[in-house]
Amino acid sequence: MVGPLWARAKYSQLYPEILSDAQAVKLFEKVKTRHWEAEAEFTKMEELIDEFYGLTFLIRASTIDETIKEFLSRHPEATIVNIGCGLDTTFSRIDNGQIRWYDLDLPDVVQYRRQWLPETPRNLTIGKSVFDYSWFEDVQFRPRKGIFCFAGGLFHYFSESKVAALFQAMARTFPSGELFFDMPSNLGLRILKRRFKSYDIEGIDIKFGLGNARKQIPSWTKRAKVLDWFPMFSRVPWNPRWKWKTRMMMRLSDWLKVVTFVHIKFQIEQ
């Protein structure tokens, strides 16, 4: 939870033209102050998240923001579901005063989150696994108002069959709804595993890499239409202040489709 929060806090201050996340900056300082005994872990985390990976978190958040904003331009009173929310602060940047927002994560994560980010009448939390489909009943689904779900850095921790079953269930429950997420390829998984190993990070099980989204996802359910699929850094203006190594890794990542964004829409059954 803290790694992505720290990355958004640090890099949004360095590159506010990509994303300005004032709430993340304030929140990280509070978390770090409370958990002063974990200073060594924070240092290790900062070593793991270099400029390239820090910008990856920032660009992911920015891309999600822009995709939600586009959806809200068509559905200003929509329901938004943040799947695997952790200590995410997207609501603070997106709220238009009309949406109904749900932050979904495991019960212990939600319990911790509520200490820092209290609920409001239009920003509620749900303490359940995304694979506990009872959360479908906890969100307000108004077909005419629209529903948009998103997940950042989540689905590769689960098997393809489990993710496919989730998409099938969501397609049945939220016809005409949209889902946006990022996914590494099989090459991306190998790179992540090697990086975790080099920093002696244990207990993180990565299971699933996505191939060609336009072919793979419709094979799970014919009711999932891929609206867009693009490499992570392909729509971000280049900044000459980025390190040469960072820019090289971004270009290589996009060329090999190491990490991509996927935007799908659940079709109404004919």
C-alpha positions as CSV (number, residue, x, y, z in Angstrom):
1,M,0.0,0.0,0.0
2,V,2.7,2.5,1.0
3,G,4.9,2.0,-2.1
4,P,2.5,3.5,-4.6
5,L,1.5,6.2,-2.2
6,W,5.1,7.2,-1.7
7,A,5.7,7.2,-5.4
8,R,2.7,9.4,-6.2
9,A,3.7,11.8,-3.3
10,K,7.3,12.2,-4.4
11,Y,6.9,12.2,-8.2
12,S,3.8,14.3,-8.3
13,Q,5.9,17.1,-6.6
14,L,8.7,16.6,-9.2
15,Y,6.4,16.4,-12.2
16,P,3.0,18.0,-11.4
17,E,2.3,18.4,-15.1
18,I,1.7,14.7,-15.2
19,L,-0.3,14.5,-11.9
20,S,-0.8,16.7,-8.9
21,D,-1.6,14.7,-5.9
22,A,-1.6,17.0,-2.8
23,Q,-3.6,14.5,-0.7
24,A,-0.9,11.8,-1.3
25,V,1.8,14.1,-0.2
26,K,0.0,14.9,3.1
27,L,-1.0,11.3,3.7
28,F,2.4,9.8,3.2
29,E,3.9,12.3,5.7
30,K,1.3,11.2,8.3
31,V,1.9,7.5,7.6
32,K,5.7,7.9,7.8
33,T,5.4,9.9,11.1
34,R,3.2,7.2,12.7
35,H,5.4,4.3,11.6
36,W,8.7,5.8,12.5
37,E,10.0,2.4,13.5
38,A,9.8,1.2,9.9
39,E,12.4,3.7,8.7
40,A,14.6,0.9,7.3
41,E,11.7,-0.5,5.3
42,F,10.9,3.0,3.9
43,T,14.5,3.3,2.8
44,K,14.4,-0.1,1.2
45,M,11.2,0.9,-0.6
46,E,12.8,4.1,-1.9
47,E,15.7,2.0,-3.3
48,L,13.3,-0.3,-5.1
49,I,11.2,2.4,-6.6
50,D,13.7,4.4,-8.8
51,E,12.8,7.1,-11.2
52,F,11.4,4.7,-13.9
53,Y,9.2,2.8,-11.4
54,G,8.2,6.0,-9.6
55,L,7.0,7.5,-12.9
56,T,5.2,4.2,-13.7
57,F,3.1,4.7,-10.6
58,L,2.5,8.4,-11.5
59,I,1.7,7.8,-15.1
60,R,-0.7,4.9,-14.2
61,A,-2.6,7.2,-11.8
62,S,-2.7,10.0,-14.4
63,T,-3.9,7.7,-17.1
64,I,-6.6,6.4,-14.9
65,D,-7.7,9.9,-14.0
66,E,-8.0,11.0,-17.6
67,T,-10.0,7.9,-18.5
68,I,-12.4,8.4,-15.6
69,K,-12.8,12.1,-16.5
70,E,-13.7,11.1,-20.1
71,F,-16.3,8.6,-18.8
72,L,-17.7,11.3,-16.5
73,S,-18.1,13.7,-19.4
74,R,-20.7,11.3,-20.7
75,H,-22.0,10.0,-17.3
76,P,-21.6,12.8,-14.7
77,E,-23.6,11.0,-12.1
78,A,-22.0,7.6,-12.5
79,T,-20.9,5.0,-10.0
80,I,-17.2,4.5,-9.8
81,V,-15.5,1.5,-8.2
82,N,-11.8,1.5,-7.3
83,I,-10.8,-2.2,-7.1
84,G,-7.9,-2.9,-4.8
85,C,-7.8,0.7,-3.5
86,G,-5.1,0.4,-0.8
87,L,-4.3,4.0,0.1
88,D,-5.3,5.4,-3.3
89,T,-6.4,9.0,-3.4
90,T,-8.0,9.2,-6.8
91,F,-11.4,10.3,-5.5
92,S,-9.9,13.6,-4.2
93,R,-8.7,14.4,-7.7
94,I,-11.8,13.3,-9.6
95,D,-14.8,14.2,-7.6
96,N,-17.3,16.3,-9.5
97,G,-19.8,16.6,-6.7
98,Q,-22.2,14.2,-8.3
99,I,-20.6,10.8,-8.5
100,R,-21.0,7.9,-6.1
101,W,-17.6,6.3,-5.4
102,Y,-16.7,3.0,-3.8
103,D,-13.2,2.0,-2.6
104,L,-12.9,-1.8,-2.5
105,D,-10.2,-3.9,-0.8
106,L,-9.7,-6.7,1.7
107,P,-11.2,-6.1,5.2
108,D,-7.9,-5.4,6.9
109,V,-6.8,-3.0,4.2
110,V,-10.1,-1.1,4.4
111,Q,-9.9,-1.0,8.2
112,Y,-6.4,0.6,8.0
113,R,-7.5,2.9,5.2
114,R,-10.4,4.3,7.2
115,Q,-7.9,5.6,9.8
116,W,-6.4,8.0,7.2
117,L,-9.2,8.5,4.7
118,P,-12.6,8.6,6.4
119,E,-15.7,7.8,4.4
120,T,-18.1,10.5,3.2
121,P,-21.7,10.1,1.9
122,R,-20.5,9.8,-1.7
123,N,-17.2,8.0,-1.0
124,L,-17.7,4.7,0.7
125,T,-15.5,1.7,1.4
126,I,-16.2,-2.0,1.0
127,G,-14.1,-4.4,2.9
128,K,-14.2,-7.5,0.7
129,S,-12.2,-9.4,-1.8
130,V,-13.0,-8.5,-5.4
131,F,-13.6,-12.3,-5.9
132,D,-16.3,-12.2,-3.2
133,Y,-19.0,-11.3,-5.6
134,S,-21.3,-10.1,-2.9
135,W,-19.7,-6.7,-3.3
136,F,-21.8,-6.4,-6.5
137,E,-24.8,-5.9,-4.2
138,D,-23.0,-3.2,-2.1
139,V,-22.6,-0.7,-5.0
140,Q,-25.3,1.4,-6.4
141,F,-25.7,0.3,-10.0
142,R,-28.0,2.6,-12.0
143,P,-27.7,1.5,-15.7
144,R,-28.8,4.9,-17.0
145,K,-26.2,6.7,-14.9
146,G,-23.4,4.3,-15.8
147,I,-20.8,2.5,-13.8
148,F,-17.0,2.6,-14.2
149,C,-14.6,0.2,-12.4
150,F,-10.8,0.4,-12.4
151,A,-7.9,-1.5,-10.9
152,G,-4.3,-0.4,-10.8
153,G,-1.6,-3.1,-10.5
154,L,-3.9,-5.8,-9.3
155,F,-4.9,-8.6,-11.6
156,H,-1.5,-10.1,-12.2
157,Y,-1.4,-11.4,-8.6
158,F,-4.2,-13.9,-9.5
159,S,-4.6,-16.7,-12.0
160,E,-6.0,-16.1,-15.4
161,S,-9.0,-18.4,-14.7
162,K,-9.9,-16.4,-11.6
163,V,-9.7,-13.1,-13.4
164,A,-11.7,-14.5,-16.3
165,A,-14.4,-15.7,-14.0
166,L,-14.5,-12.2,-12.4
167,F,-14.9,-10.5,-15.8
168,Q,-17.7,-12.9,-16.7
169,A,-19.5,-12.2,-13.4
170,M,-19.1,-8.4,-13.9
171,A,-20.4,-8.6,-17.4
172,R,-23.5,-10.3,-16.2
173,T,-24.0,-7.9,-13.3
174,F,-23.0,-4.5,-14.9
175,P,-24.2,-4.5,-18.5
176,S,-22.9,-1.4,-20.4
177,G,-20.4,-0.8,-17.5
178,E,-16.8,-0.2,-18.3
179,L,-13.5,-1.5,-16.7
180,F,-10.0,0.0,-17.0
181,F,-6.8,-1.6,-15.7
182,D,-3.1,-2.1,-16.4
183,M,-1.5,-5.5,-16.9
184,P,2.1,-6.7,-17.4
185,S,2.9,-9.3,-20.1
186,N,4.6,-12.6,-19.4
187,L,7.9,-10.7,-20.0
188,G,6.8,-8.1,-17.6
189,L,6.1,-10.7,-15.0
190,R,9.7,-12.1,-15.4
191,I,11.1,-8.6,-15.0
192,L,9.1,-8.0,-11.8
193,K,10.0,-11.3,-10.3
194,R,13.7,-10.7,-11.0
195,R,13.5,-7.2,-9.4
196,F,11.8,-8.5,-6.3
197,K,14.4,-11.2,-5.9
198,S,17.3,-8.8,-6.3
199,Y,15.9,-6.8,-3.4
200,D,15.2,-9.9,-1.3
201,I,11.4,-9.1,-1.3
202,E,9.5,-12.3,-0.5
203,G,5.9,-13.2,-0.2
204,I,4.7,-11.6,-3.4
205,D,3.2,-14.2,-5.8
206,I,2.8,-13.0,-9.4
207,K,0.7,-15.4,-11.5
208,F,-0.7,-14.0,-14.7
209,G,0.6,-12.0,-17.6
210,L,-1.7,-10.7,-20.4
211,G,-1.0,-11.4,-24.1
212,N,-3.0,-9.7,-26.9
213,A,-5.9,-8.2,-25.0
214,R,-8.1,-7.9,-28.1
215,K,-8.0,-11.6,-28.5
216,Q,-7.5,-12.9,-25.0
217,I,-10.2,-11.1,-23.1
218,P,-13.1,-11.8,-25.6
219,S,-12.2,-15.5,-25.3
220,W,-13.2,-15.3,-21.6
221,T,-16.6,-13.8,-22.3
222,K,-18.1,-12.6,-25.6
223,R,-19.8,-9.8,-23.5
224,A,-16.4,-8.0,-23.0
225,K,-15.5,-5.6,-25.8
226,V,-12.0,-4.2,-25.8
227,L,-12.4,-0.4,-26.4
228,D,-8.7,0.4,-26.1
229,W,-5.4,-1.3,-25.5
230,F,-2.1,0.6,-25.4
231,P,1.4,0.6,-23.9
232,M,1.8,2.3,-20.6
233,F,4.0,5.2,-21.7
234,S,2.8,5.7,-25.2
235,R,0.5,8.7,-24.5
236,V,2.7,10.6,-22.1
237,P,4.7,13.7,-23.3
238,W,8.5,13.1,-23.0
239,N,10.3,15.2,-20.5
240,P,14.0,16.0,-21.1
241,R,14.6,16.1,-17.3
242,W,14.0,12.4,-17.1
243,K,17.2,10.3,-16.9
244,W,18.4,8.8,-20.1
245,K,18.0,5.3,-18.6
246,T,14.4,6.1,-17.7
247,R,13.5,7.2,-21.2
248,M,15.3,4.2,-22.7
249,M,13.4,1.8,-20.4
250,M,10.1,3.5,-21.3
251,R,10.7,3.2,-25.0
252,L,11.7,-0.5,-24.7
253,S,8.8,-1.2,-22.4
254,D,6.3,0.2,-24.9
255,W,8.0,-1.5,-27.9
256,L,7.8,-4.9,-26.2
257,K,4.4,-4.1,-24.6
258,V,5.8,-5.0,-21.2
259,V,2.9,-3.2,-19.5
260,T,-0.3,-2.1,-21.2
261,F,-3.6,-0.4,-20.3
262,V,-6.8,-2.1,-21.2
263,H,-10.3,-0.5,-21.4
264,I,-13.2,-2.8,-21.9
265,K,-17.0,-2.4,-22.0
266,F,-19.5,-5.0,-20.9
267,Q,-22.0,-5.7,-23.6
268,I,-25.7,-6.1,-23.1
269,E,-26.6,-9.7,-23.8
270,Q,-28.4,-10.0,-27.1
